[in-house]
Amino acid sequence: MKICLISFDFWHYDEHIVNKLKEKGVEAYHINIGAFTHKNFGARVTNAMSKVFIGKNLKHEKRQDFIIESLEKIGRQDQILVINPENIEERVHEVIRKYADRNIAYLYDSMSRNPAEHILHYFDTVFSFDDEDVKKYGFKKITNYNYLEYCPAEKQNPKLDLFYITSYDTQRLLRLNLLINQISDLNIKFRTIVAGKKSWKNKITQIVDTKNIDIITFRTKNIPQQSLPKLYKNTKVILDLQRDNQIGLSFRIFEAMALEKKFITDNINIKNYDFYNPDNILILNEDFSNIEKSFFDTEYQKLSDEIYYKYTLDSWVNTVFNLS
């Protein structure tokens, strides 16, 4: 069987899908649009000039052509999975459709954030992690997946009580500031990493109280996904604050699952999942006033093998590609 994955894999999550397919004996390919770069400095300058003076992004167009050229090299596929297909032009979807016996889309952004209605007719199956989109559009429901190797809590020795990593987002930083204020008297060892453009660093001081700044480490570059397990293993609890207009579950909960970490989130929809256990997962109320020290002091309650496997990458791949 030949399967191709097409995606903008900036965070390197999607490459795990390709590796898992190969483990299963599938001839798997990855067209990573995000890895396409300008050939040289001159090409970057030309693209910058084009965007400024004629409003045309040459890099975007070359990325679209890169998809077509890659498909021409690998040939027809039994299945093609396109992740977040709204980033791909319709002319390219027409080509992708011709190369696939079965064409699949996975949306791990909500339709309200990234509308994709205009290209959905190119797909045989559309998966989504967003419950509202599943109901409204008739998509098939699937969550993100646990891609990490299982590491039980008893094999770890965390120094922090709470850890949070996020990209720069004004609304999430406002909520983070509120949360820090709420736990200031609980003697919680808390660390936060915020990744964003250099120009945003000064803006953090305008959003976060001065007394809370010491908890935050600012980075201009994203932390490599391969470094995340080490960071998570050093904490008892992982924090996740959701984006606006998104109710699906982020990768954070599944990373926490693999490492047996407790979880704090403001996503109330998490209570609808079969792995939800209030001993492991604290759902924040509106003003974050329900955080208590006892949540950090009690042990993680292990999941059953059946529920754990349901959210693994192995299970995800079998479901999406009809391999089982």
Buried (B, 14 or more C-beta within 10 A) or exposed (E): BBBBBBBBBEBBBBBBBBEBBEEBEBEBBBBBBBBBEBEEEEBBEBBBEBBEEEEEEBBBEBBBBBBBEBBEEEEEBBBBBBBBBBBBBEEBBEBBBEBBEBBBBBBBBBBEEBEBEEBBEBBEBBBBBBBBBBEEBEBEEBBBBBBBEEBEBEEBEBEBBBBBBBBBBEEBBEBBBBBBBBBBEBEBBBBBBBBBEEEBBEBBEEBBEEEBEEBBEBBEEBEEBEEBBEBBBBBBBBBBBBBEEBBBBBBBBBBBBBBBBBBBBBBEBBEEBEBBBEEBBBBBEEEBEEBEEEBBEEEBEEBEEEEBEBBBBBBBBBBBBEBE
